[in-house]
């Protein structure tokens, strides 16, 4: 049996506090000797696979057994986190692994970050102060749905949390259409304040004493309820002023903040943030002039926080959280080794790439699919890539040579 309480955590992808990969060396060694004797595995989140994009290819020995396939996909995810010089060609059935290895796989799967989207409620009692978890974010984690063993292990990491302030919270009904709670891993999951939230929503969530280590805020470029970047950071920080009253709550337990930048390459609107939506480092600053201006203000305020100047120098949650700019991206599906990435180029370079002959040459030489959206923002345009990490780097180099 694995003693999860004593194993240390290591910072992982997307802000998740991931499992200690180094302590799982025996597991990876088993993979090498039983499944991939010719493969070399690089351990730890410090490798270049911390952003994904190089998962292994696995052929299941019993594809007709749907239950075995679903369970084995968890093992596939774990192998995807390791850097392999040669892809796997087969993998033994998951139930035949030792209990210790299965528990380690469950633990790693439990630390896969999820975006949990909050939204305004349609309740006049609270207005924009009312909130609830969006319906698509209420789905239970896959670990709690696979089998009894995975669920028993999963509840060690997920806890029942209720992010809700609406009419139902005041007048609960006996017949609920769905449970009023969600399964939440505070060490990995990210509370996402999307388009249907504003400054008042964030303040109320924090005032309700929720401990949220990881918060994401969509940069909409608009100012509903005075949701300017400086006020958003003040709400996270604490010491915000509302109607003449001083609130000193801030976001309790805050460790990381993700400012979500809209991208023309791949985007999802409200009610589309499912468990298959992840994040990647942002490569642009916005899709409109207002979003770019808001991005610049975020940058300016963050620099002031880091310098220790101004009223955002001492965070109520303790140390200043890590603040990153990210964009939405699809998560890898099954054993697909490809991922999304992008760069920003000049308008002239983007127009040159829209030439089908040039685009086909770059795609042929790199093996990467490339998209060049028609939309251009302030003398620049985005170029998107869909491929493995190596293919994407090759495509970027070819485009850089032509720029």
C-alpha positions as CSV (number, residue, x, y, z in Angstrom):
1,X,0.0,0.0,0.0
2,X,1.3,3.5,-0.9
3,X,1.5,6.0,2.0
4,X,0.1,9.1,0.2
5,X,0.2,11.2,3.3
6,X,4.0,11.1,3.5
7,X,4.9,11.4,-0.1
8,X,6.0,14.9,-1.2
9,X,4.5,16.8,-4.0
10,X,6.2,18.4,-7.0
11,X,5.0,21.3,-9.1
12,X,3.4,20.1,-12.3
13,X,1.9,21.2,-15.5
14,X,-0.8,23.9,-15.6
15,X,-0.2,24.8,-12.0
16,X,-1.2,21.4,-10.5
17,X,0.6,20.1,-7.4
18,X,1.4,16.8,-9.0
19,X,2.6,13.5,-7.5
20,X,6.2,12.8,-6.8
21,X,7.3,11.3,-10.1
22,X,10.8,10.6,-8.7
23,X,9.4,8.4,-6.0
24,X,7.6,6.4,-8.7
25,X,10.9,5.2,-10.2
26,X,10.0,1.5,-9.6
27,X,6.8,2.0,-11.6
28,X,8.7,3.4,-14.6
29,X,11.4,0.8,-14.3
30,X,8.6,-1.8,-14.5
31,X,7.3,-0.2,-17.7
32,X,10.8,-0.2,-19.2
33,X,11.5,-3.9,-18.4
34,X,8.0,-5.3,-19.2
35,X,6.7,-3.1,-22.0
36,X,9.5,-1.0,-23.5
37,X,13.0,-2.5,-23.0
38,X,14.4,-0.2,-25.7
39,X,12.9,3.0,-24.3
40,X,14.5,5.5,-22.1
41,X,12.3,7.3,-19.6
42,X,13.2,10.7,-18.2
43,X,11.5,11.2,-14.8
44,X,10.2,14.3,-13.2
45,X,8.2,17.4,-14.1
46,X,11.3,19.3,-15.0
47,X,11.6,17.6,-18.3
48,X,10.4,19.1,-21.5
49,X,7.3,16.8,-21.3
50,X,5.9,19.0,-18.5
51,X,3.7,20.6,-21.2
52,X,2.7,17.2,-22.7
53,X,2.7,16.7,-26.5
54,X,4.8,13.5,-26.5
55,X,2.5,10.7,-25.2
56,X,3.2,7.1,-26.0
57,X,1.4,4.9,-28.5
58,X,-0.2,1.9,-26.9
59,X,-1.9,-1.0,-28.5
60,X,-4.3,-2.8,-26.1
61,X,-4.1,-6.6,-26.1
62,X,-7.8,-7.0,-25.5
63,X,-9.6,-4.1,-27.4
64,X,-12.9,-6.0,-27.2
65,X,-13.0,-5.6,-23.4
66,X,-14.3,-2.0,-23.1
67,X,-13.9,-2.0,-19.3
68,X,-10.2,-3.0,-19.6
69,X,-9.7,-0.4,-22.3
70,X,-11.1,2.4,-20.2
71,X,-9.0,1.4,-17.2
72,X,-5.9,1.0,-19.3
73,X,-6.3,4.5,-20.7
74,X,-5.3,5.7,-17.2
75,X,-2.1,3.9,-17.6
76,X,-1.7,5.3,-21.1
77,X,-2.0,8.8,-19.6
78,X,0.8,8.1,-17.1
79,X,3.2,6.8,-19.7
80,X,2.4,10.0,-21.8
81,X,4.0,12.1,-19.1
82,X,7.4,10.4,-19.7
83,X,9.8,11.3,-22.5
84,X,10.2,8.2,-24.6
85,X,12.8,7.9,-27.4
86,X,10.7,5.1,-28.9
87,X,6.9,4.8,-28.6
88,X,5.4,1.8,-26.8
89,X,3.8,-0.8,-29.1
90,X,1.8,-2.7,-26.5
91,X,0.9,-2.6,-22.8
92,X,-0.2,-5.4,-20.5
93,X,-3.7,-5.4,-19.2
94,X,-4.2,-2.9,-16.4
95,X,-5.9,-5.2,-13.9
96,X,-2.8,-7.5,-14.1
97,X,-0.5,-4.8,-12.8
98,X,0.4,-5.0,-9.1
99,X,-1.8,-3.1,-6.7
100,X,1.0,-0.7,-5.9
101,X,1.4,0.3,-9.5
102,X,-2.3,0.7,-10.0
103,X,-2.5,3.0,-7.0
104,X,0.3,5.1,-8.3
105,X,-1.5,5.4,-11.7
106,X,-4.7,6.4,-9.9
107,X,-2.8,9.0,-8.0
108,X,-1.2,10.6,-11.0
109,X,-4.5,10.6,-12.8
110,X,-6.1,12.4,-9.8
111,X,-3.6,15.3,-10.3
112,X,-4.7,16.0,-13.9
113,X,-5.8,19.7,-13.7
114,X,-9.4,20.5,-14.5
115,X,-11.0,23.8,-15.2
116,X,-14.1,24.3,-13.0
117,X,-16.1,27.2,-14.4
118,X,-18.2,29.4,-12.3
119,X,-21.1,31.5,-13.6
120,X,-23.6,34.1,-12.5
121,X,-26.9,32.8,-11.2
122,X,-30.3,33.8,-12.6
123,X,-31.4,34.9,-9.1
124,X,-32.6,38.4,-8.4
125,X,-31.8,37.9,-4.8
126,X,-28.0,38.2,-5.4
127,X,-27.5,39.7,-8.9
128,X,-23.9,39.4,-10.0
129,X,-23.0,38.4,-6.4
130,X,-24.8,35.1,-6.9
131,X,-22.8,32.2,-8.4
132,X,-22.8,28.5,-9.1
133,X,-20.7,25.9,-10.9
134,X,-21.6,25.7,-14.6
135,X,-23.5,22.6,-15.5
136,X,-20.7,21.2,-17.8
137,X,-18.2,21.5,-14.9
138,X,-20.3,19.3,-12.5
139,X,-19.2,16.1,-14.1
140,X,-17.5,13.8,-11.7
141,X,-13.8,13.1,-12.5
142,X,-13.1,10.0,-14.6
143,X,-11.2,8.4,-11.7
144,X,-14.4,8.2,-9.7
145,X,-16.3,6.6,-12.5
146,X,-14.1,3.7,-13.8
147,X,-14.5,1.1,-11.1
148,X,-14.8,0.5,-7.4
149,X,-11.1,0.4,-6.8
150,X,-10.4,3.6,-8.7
151,X,-13.2,5.4,-6.8
152,X,-12.0,4.2,-3.4
153,X,-8.6,5.6,-4.2
154,X,-9.9,8.7,-5.9
155,X,-11.8,9.9,-2.9
156,X,-8.5,10.2,-1.1
157,X,-7.7,13.2,-3.3
158,X,-11.0,14.7,-4.3
159,X,-13.2,16.4,-1.7
160,X,-16.8,17.5,-1.9
161,X,-17.0,21.3,-2.3
162,X,-20.0,23.5,-2.8
163,X,-19.4,26.7,-4.8
164,X,-22.9,28.1,-4.7
165,X,-24.8,31.2,-3.7
166,X,-28.2,31.2,-5.3
167,X,-31.9,30.6,-4.5
168,X,-31.4,26.9,-4.0
169,X,-28.8,27.6,-1.3
170,X,-31.4,29.5,0.6
171,X,-34.4,27.3,-0.2
172,X,-33.1,23.8,-1.0
173,X,-35.6,21.4,-2.7
174,X,-35.9,17.7,-1.9
175,X,-35.7,16.7,-5.6
176,X,-32.4,18.1,-6.9
177,X,-31.6,17.7,-10.7
178,X,-28.0,17.2,-9.7
179,X,-26.0,17.2,-6.5
180,X,-25.3,20.6,-5.0
181,X,-21.6,19.7,-4.6
182,X,-18.7,18.9,-7.0
183,X,-15.7,16.7,-6.6
184,X,-12.7,19.0,-6.3
185,X,-9.0,18.4,-6.0
186,X,-7.6,21.6,-4.3
187,X,-4.0,20.6,-5.3
188,X,-4.8,20.4,-9.0
189,X,-8.1,21.8,-10.1
190,X,-8.5,25.4,-11.2
191,X,-11.6,27.6,-10.5
192,X,-12.3,29.5,-13.7
193,X,-14.0,32.9,-13.7
194,X,-15.2,33.1,-17.3
195,X,-17.3,35.4,-19.4
196,X,-20.4,35.0,-17.2
197,X,-18.7,36.4,-14.1
198,X,-17.3,39.7,-13.0
199,X,-15.6,41.5,-10.1
200,X,-18.6,41.2,-7.8
201,X,-18.8,37.4,-8.4
202,X,-15.1,37.0,-7.5
203,X,-15.4,39.1,-4.4
204,X,-18.4,37.1,-3.2
205,X,-16.7,33.8,-3.8
206,X,-13.6,34.9,-1.8
207,X,-15.8,36.5,0.9
208,X,-17.6,33.1,1.4
209,X,-14.3,31.7,2.7
210,X,-13.5,29.2,-0.1
211,X,-9.9,28.1,-0.1
212,X,-8.9,28.1,-3.7
213,X,-5.2,27.6,-4.5
214,X,-5.6,28.0,-8.2
215,X,-7.7,30.6,-10.0
216,X,-8.1,31.5,-13.6
217,X,-9.7,34.7,-14.9
218,X,-10.7,35.3,-18.5
219,X,-9.3,38.5,-20.0
220,X,-12.5,39.8,-21.6
221,X,-11.3,43.4,-22.2
222,X,-14.7,44.6,-20.9
223,X,-15.5,46.3,-17.6
224,X,-18.7,44.7,-16.2
225,X,-19.0,45.9,-12.6
226,X,-15.7,47.7,-12.9
227,X,-13.8,44.5,-13.6
228,X,-10.6,46.2,-14.6
229,X,-7.3,44.3,-14.3
230,X,-6.2,46.3,-11.3
231,X,-9.5,45.6,-9.5
232,X,-9.4,41.9,-10.4
233,X,-5.9,41.7,-8.9
234,X,-7.0,43.6,-5.8
235,X,-9.9,41.1,-5.3
236,X,-7.4,38.3,-5.4
237,X,-5.0,40.2,-3.2
238,X,-7.5,41.4,-0.5
239,X,-8.0,44.8,1.0
240,X,-10.6,45.7,-1.7
241,X,-13.1,48.5,-1.0
242,X,-16.7,47.9,-1.8
243,X,-19.5,50.5,-1.0
244,X,-17.3,52.2,1.6
245,X,-16.5,49.0,3.5
246,X,-13.1,47.5,3.7
247,X,-12.9,43.7,2.9
248,X,-9.7,42.0,3.8
249,X,-10.5,38.5,2.6
250,X,-8.8,38.1,-0.7
251,X,-8.5,34.6,-2.1
252,X,-7.5,32.2,0.7
253,X,-4.7,29.8,0.1
254,X,-3.9,31.3,-3.3
255,X,-0.9,29.8,-5.0
256,X,-1.3,30.4,-8.7
257,X,-3.3,32.8,-11.0
258,X,-3.9,32.2,-14.7
259,X,-4.9,35.1,-16.9
260,X,-6.7,33.5,-19.8
261,X,-5.9,35.3,-23.1
262,X,-8.4,34.7,-25.9
263,X,-6.8,33.3,-29.1
264,X,-7.9,33.0,-32.7
265,X,-6.3,29.6,-32.9
266,X,-8.6,27.7,-30.5
267,X,-11.3,29.1,-28.3
268,X,-14.2,28.0,-26.1
269,X,-17.0,30.2,-24.9
270,X,-19.2,29.9,-21.9
271,X,-20.8,26.5,-21.4
272,X,-18.1,24.9,-23.5
273,X,-15.4,24.5,-20.8
274,X,-15.5,20.7,-20.3
275,X,-13.0,18.3,-18.7
276,X,-11.3,18.0,-22.2
277,X,-10.3,21.7,-22.1
278,X,-6.9,22.5,-20.7
279,X,-4.5,25.5,-20.9
280,X,-1.2,26.2,-22.7
281,X,1.2,29.2,-22.4
282,X,-0.2,32.2,-24.1
283,X,1.5,33.3,-27.3
284,X,-0.6,36.5,-28.0
285,X,-1.9,39.4,-26.0
286,X,-5.6,39.3,-27.1
287,X,-8.0,39.3,-30.1
288,X,-9.2,42.9,-29.8
289,X,-7.8,46.3,-29.0
290,X,-9.5,46.3,-25.6
291,X,-8.1,42.9,-24.7
292,X,-4.6,44.0,-25.6
293,X,-5.0,47.1,-23.5
294,X,-6.2,45.0,-20.6
295,X,-3.3,42.6,-21.1
296,X,-0.9,45.6,-20.8
297,X,-2.6,46.8,-17.6
298,X,-2.2,43.3,-16.1
299,X,1.5,43.3,-17.0
300,X,1.9,46.7,-15.4
301,X,0.1,45.8,-12.2
302,X,2.0,42.5,-11.9
303,X,5.3,44.3,-12.3
304,X,4.3,46.6,-9.4
305,X,3.4,43.6,-7.3
306,X,6.8,42.0,-7.9
307,X,8.6,45.2,-7.1
308,X,6.9,45.6,-3.8
309,X,5.5,49.0,-4.6
310,X,1.9,50.2,-4.3
311,X,-1.0,48.7,-2.4
312,X,-0.6,45.2,-3.8
313,X,2.8,44.4,-2.2
314,X,1.5,42.3,0.7
315,X,-1.0,39.6,-0.2
316,X,-3.6,38.6,2.3
317,X,-3.0,34.9,1.5
318,X,0.7,35.2,2.3
319,X,3.4,35.2,-0.5
320,X,2.5,36.7,-3.9
321,X,1.1,33.9,-6.1
322,X,2.6,32.9,-9.4
323,X,0.8,34.7,-12.2
324,X,0.8,33.3,-15.7
325,X,-0.8,34.2,-19.0
326,X,-2.3,31.2,-20.7
327,X,-4.8,30.3,-23.5
328,X,-7.3,27.5,-23.7
329,X,-6.2,24.4,-25.6
330,X,-7.6,20.9,-26.1
331,X,-6.2,18.1,-23.9
332,X,-4.6,15.1,-25.6
333,X,-7.1,12.4,-26.5
334,X,-6.2,8.8,-25.7
335,X,-2.8,8.2,-27.3
336,X,-2.7,11.1,-29.7
337,X,0.8,12.6,-29.3
338,X,-0.1,15.9,-30.8
339,X,-0.9,19.2,-29.1
340,X,-1.6,22.9,-29.9
341,X,0.8,25.7,-29.9
342,X,1.2,29.0,-31.7
343,X,3.3,32.1,-32.4
344,X,2.6,35.7,-33.4
345,X,4.1,36.9,-36.7
346,X,3.9,40.1,-38.7
347,X,1.0,40.6,-41.0
348,X,3.2,40.3,-44.1
349,X,4.5,36.9,-42.9
350,X,1.0,35.7,-42.1
351,X,-0.2,36.7,-45.6
352,X,2.7,34.9,-47.1
353,X,1.9,31.7,-45.2
354,X,-1.7,31.9,-46.5
355,X,-0.3,31.0,-49.9
356,X,-1.3,27.4,-50.2
357,X,2.0,26.4,-51.9
358,X,4.1,27.9,-49.1
359,X,1.8,26.4,-46.4
360,X,2.0,22.9,-48.0
361,X,5.8,23.1,-48.2
362,X,6.1,24.0,-44.5
363,X,3.6,21.3,-43.5
364,X,5.4,18.7,-45.6
365,X,8.8,19.4,-44.3
366,X,7.8,19.6,-40.6
367,X,4.9,17.1,-40.5
368,X,2.9,19.7,-38.6
369,X,-0.6,21.0,-39.5
370,X,-0.6,24.8,-39.6
371,X,-3.5,27.2,-39.5
372,X,-3.3,30.9,-40.2
373,X,-6.6,32.6,-39.2
374,X,-7.7,35.6,-41.4
375,X,-8.1,37.9,-38.4
376,X,-5.2,40.3,-37.8
377,X,-4.7,42.4,-34.7
378,X,-2.6,45.6,-34.8
379,X,-0.1,44.6,-37.5
380,X,0.3,41.1,-36.2
381,X,-1.4,37.7,-36.7
382,X,-1.4,34.3,-35.0
383,X,-0.1,31.1,-36.6
384,X,-1.3,27.9,-35.1
385,X,0.4,24.5,-35.0
386,X,-1.0,21.0,-34.4
387,X,1.6,18.3,-34.0
388,X,4.1,16.7,-31.8
389,X,6.5,18.9,-29.9
390,X,9.3,18.1,-32.3
391,X,7.1,18.8,-35.4
392,X,6.0,22.1,-33.9
393,X,9.6,23.2,-33.2
394,X,10.5,22.3,-36.8
395,X,7.6,24.3,-38.2
396,X,8.5,27.3,-36.1
397,X,12.0,27.2,-37.4
398,X,10.9,26.9,-41.1
399,X,8.5,29.9,-40.6
400,X,11.3,31.9,-38.9
401,X,13.5,31.3,-41.9
402,X,10.9,32.6,-44.2
403,X,9.9,35.6,-42.1
